[in-house]
Amino acid sequence: MSDAKLREDICFWAKSMFDRGLTGGASGNISARTEDGGLLVTPTGASFGRLDPGRLSRFDAEGRHVAGDKPTKEMPLHTAFYETRKSAGAVVHLHSTHSTALSMLPEVDEDNMLPPLTAYPVMRLGKVKRLPFFRPGDPEMGEAVRGLAGKRSAVVLANHGPVVAGKELEATVYAIEELEEGAKLAMLLRHANPRGMTDAQVMDLVRHYGVEWD
């Protein structure tokens, strides 16, 4: 995909998520691999609702910022995913309400924080790891992702928001939307003792779709 098309796609999906309330103000960030192995990244302090394709931050294949506005301060988070998941072609980070709310609950399983209530979060995300709270932009959040050794495509930063790495941008957007919808269901049903998927049903999905579940 050309740089020009990828720039347009980043802005299209960002505005789509902004318009649907998945991240507000100047929150959230996106990065995507270019054909030459570089990155296009949303700038710091930019609203998903009005990104300018020509002002996206451009990095070369050696990780040098070569054009565009100053990138998001969450670059340590993005680069950690690309370093540990070689198949990653895009990373999306939101401040979406329900995923963030779920990350604050003391009873949440840190290794698998999204209960398997429906099939698609399992299929698109595998297990979702809750990471501790870090100051936004803190390089330690990147170290926390590296500590997972590439075993998770999705994490939620406690009191902050979800991050998903995927093979390409559109699929990554769909995956983080499934994460938010799964978290919304979990919050809505928190005190209702819902009948979720059985272990056997989850493992059938894991085997059938080759989901990462270690």
Buried (B, 14 or more C-beta within 10 A) or exposed (E): BEBEEBBEBBBBBBBBBBEEEBBBEBBBBBBBBBEEEBBBBBBBEBBBBEBEBEBBBBBBEEEEBEBBBEBBBBBBBBBBBBBBBEEBBBBBBBBBBBBBBBBEEEEBEEEBBBBBBBBBBBBBBBBBBBBEEBEBEBBEBBEBBBEBEBBBBBBBBBEBBBBBBBBBBEBBBBBBBBBBBBBBBBBEBBEEEEEBBEEEEBBBBBEEEEBBBE
